Amino acid sequence: MSYQNELYQQVILDHNKNPRNFREIGETAHSCNGHNPLCGDKINIYLKIAPGDVIEDVSFTGSGCAISKASASLMTTFLKGKTAAEAKLVFDEFHKMVLGDLDPATQEHHLGKLTIFQGVREFSSRIKCASLAWHTLICAIDKTGETTME
Amino acid sequence: MAHFDVEKIRADFPMLAALEGGKPLVYLDNAATTHKPWAVIDRIRDFDSKEYATVRRGSYRLGERATDMFEQARKKVQKFINASDHREIIFTSGATQSINLAAYSFGKKFIGAGDEIVVTQMEHHANFVPWQLLCQEKGAVLRVAPITDSGELIIEEFAKLLGPKTKLVAVTMCSNVLGTVNPVKEICKMAHDAGAKVLVDGAQSTPHMAIDVRGIDCDFYAFSGHKMYGPSGTGVLYGKYELLDVLPPYVSGGDMINAVSLEKTTFSKPPGRFEAGTPAISQVIGLGAAVDYLTGIGMDNIAAYEHELLEYGTKILSKVPGLHIIGTAPHKGAILSFTMDAAHPHDIVTIIDQEGVCARGGHHCAQPLMTRYGVPATARASLAFYNTKREIDCLAKALQKVLEVFA
């Protein structure tokens, strides 16, 4: 399979070109600015968490490569209606998948359409691009303000 | 210019015959590190297998011969950059350590509260952060000279930053991102008139043009071995002898002392004072072989051929739709930084890598410069005298792939 199919799939290219939930949320209680010093990517995540820990709204702003932008965009569409605890579980699975420690084809998971990022595991220099939004999300849930990928 | 037989030169570099993902390797990241010719590889292997011993210690013949070869390498470097005295050549682990050494030792002796250090907007972090840290530590002030949109130092603005408080100017001879070659001789004259010393970062100039530190009249000149076809883990700090002679040591320990008692240590004269511990013996001897190799080809021949490559590359890349070259100074080295409307630099380099083309995407350790241009990153093709026009065509073809993927 070529890299075009593995990494730059149509869905990823589409989310890069037309990112979903690309906006700030006013009066938000939760937000975090994520930064990858290696490439300069910046992703800011905004979260509105309803009673019962349900993610009522989630959005992002920032600049970065196609992989980091598409990952943030897809993440926001995936998370709405899920609880913060579910989000943390999916982060864990997502992280394992991009590191090559979880194979969605043979192992149980809750990743749904996010499995589209499994091709990233073949491109070690791009793993942080795919996971920046997720690290920033966890930081936003925990209200820590900012996070840096090391 | 005499005919430059690049295919003959390529045969000297075994790595250039490598395949990358089944495709011929097109290596365009020479500003990061360069490949080694057989002359360097063989010299290190010969030394390690037939001549190796520690230097400057042993009283046995093997050690004396190794010391002699090590010191020969110093003389080769001295001649290569036209220093007046071999004692002005300090071996380090690379340009980064060279600059840190200068910042530490010069700073300790000469920088105090309220003093000023001038750098430029185009410095690599290696020639920026050590000065920033030094200023923070001493309560000194770091002044940053601006550049034009084309990437040239604005000399009039630079001149305004010089004054009685200026103690040091740290400037790159060639920008690792823009390729701009700075008028370092003129800068030294201006700085000296203001009573300041000058450190020139030669990491990107030494491998690509003839260097004459006496002609430039800089006080320090720093460069790396691994960017000039030599081994990684080697570097040089040149300093004028009378300046080095009054500076305190940087790293201390063995091999840099005159006498040690329980109360007090006195230190060796330069360069020994600045070379504590066992040096990278084989690697320095390999660096000497790299100098011989480059001298054999001729730095002026190398500069002329690389300029031809730069002109060709500029022409070819300018034809790629939506591509913007960053750094268009009239006097520049063979470095092509660019952005594309279609794709982020990180995506560009991933896609061209799949076509066998190694280039770098990122901030190139020059974040203040990225800020100056309002970009988070650039893609960069940096050329060497073993690159060819055909390889530039490969780059252009690979960039068409980027346009296809991000259509």
Interface residues (C-beta under 8 A of the other chain):
Chain A: S2 Y3 Q4 L7 Y8 L13 L38 C39 G40 D41 K42 S63 G64 C65 A66 I67 F123 S125 R126 C129
Chain B: A343 H344 P345 H346 D347 T350 I351 Q354 G361 G362 H363 Q367 M370 P376 A377 V405 F406
